Amino acid sequence: MSASSSSMRNQLIKIFLAIVATAVVAYFVRFLLLQFLPKYSVYVQDAINAVLVGLVGYVVVSIVLYVFRQAVTPKMTKAAAHVLELAMEVLLYTLLVMAVLSALGVNLTGAAIGGAVVGIAVGLAAQTILNNLLSGFLVSLSKTLAPDDPVIVQSWIWSPPVIGKVQRVSTLFTDVLTVTGNVVRLPNSAFLGNATFTKLEGTNSLSYTYQVTVQADVPAKQVLEKVSKSLEDSFKGQKLPAPEIYFSSKAGTTNVFTVVIHMDVIERLNQLVDLVNRSFDSAYWDTKSQPK
């Protein structure tokens, strides 16, 4: 038997004995009150009932949470299990408090109206936190992001896009180690409809699509040929496959080229982008300096 199972069993035994003891004491107290102070017996009986309901309810909640931790959480990610367990605890203990109040004779209908008003105020104040909790749960459960994933995260909330490797997906935030060496903490609430994810995963390597604009006063074909030859040699020296280069479009006075960079680790991205930029710059000026 595991230590957690033994501890749970001992705790339940103690609570069961406490319930039995409370019931016995309640019986004698009620008997004495009926004999000597009958007008107070109703109030004491309500208090005793509330204690019994609270103890029994606590046992039930503990059992449900124990079963959940043993049967459900091992199949989920740590962050998702934490959020779901927190939600279950809030729900179960809220029901327990309502049961105790009912045992005390409290009118829950009136309390519900007042609680609704307070709930709206609290809900508005806690909206951001709840959004983060829900987003963290969904991101973890769907495995949209996981530690060590190389990703690009784009959103209108921040600019430029965050490029790097996911370090941790927690309840409220996701930490990304960027290619510049900084750790960016992104709020999970931004992930619900406010951000797009691009995993840098190719067939056998990481793949990053990059666009370069060049002045259109030189032939795009010549620039493309020079860049292709230059990058083939440069990437070969890096023991990497040559990037795929396309002439995408002409936008006004500029030519737009698309470069698909393949790499083994994301930490090399800045170095490879620098090679691409240098190659295009060199190809442009070489082409421009040629006699027409």
Secondary structure, DSSP 8 states (H G I E B T S, - for coil): --HHHHHHHHHHHHHHHHHHHHHHHHHHHHHHHHHH-GGGHHHHHHHHHHHHHHHHHHHHHHHHHHHHHHHTGGGS-HHHHHHHHHHHHHHHHHHHHHHHHHHTT--HHHHHHHHHHHHHHHHHHTHHHHHHHHHHHHHHHHTSS-TT-EEEEEETTEEEEEEEEEEEE-SSEEEEEETTS-EEEEEGGGGTTSEEEEE---SSSEEEEEEEEEETTS-HHHHHHHHHHHHHHHHHHTT----EEEEEEEETTEEEEEEEEEESSGGGHHHHHHHHHHHHHHHHHHHHHS--
